């Protein structure tokens, strides 16, 4: 069974409270790291409508191209949980970013949006497949994503995700169902 990333994003008002809770439960931060994501769509298919993702991500010293397939009722639950298999291609170094953009443009891809964020990822050694990611997105504010990468059944993984959110007192924060790309586009 392939690995699937299952995640839920929430708005985050008081980052300090979450950081204290993460520390209490043994989560260790990495970062922050600045990421710049440039999103593309096909000229004949609107990725905003299909909720597909084609992006070039730049971060300190590295870059990658990511594709996430179209969404449907099995990938996006009514509870704000997203479960998708994604394809990532890591490029040799940050010097390859310009080549990646030129390649997508040469293929006729349409530039949609650019999202800049500061990201801190928290992990605990007891739960290696789990990460809690705190993002501060330019022009939008702060968000927290609870993510589990697993080959387990969706039901089991969602249950673990919900347990983590309760443990960290995140379950009262509003769920955000739109990708950052769409939030940035709607804020213009």
Secondary structure, 3 states (H helix, E strand, C coil): CCCEEEEEEEECCCHHHHHHHHHHCCCEEEEEEEEEEEEEECCCCCHHHHCCEEEEEEECCEEEEEEECCCCCCCECCCCCEEECEEEEECCCHHHHHHHHHHHHHCCCEEEEEEEEEEEEEEECCEEEEEEEEEEECCCEEEEEEEEEECCCHHHHHHHHHHHHHHCCCCCCCEECCCHHHHHHHCC
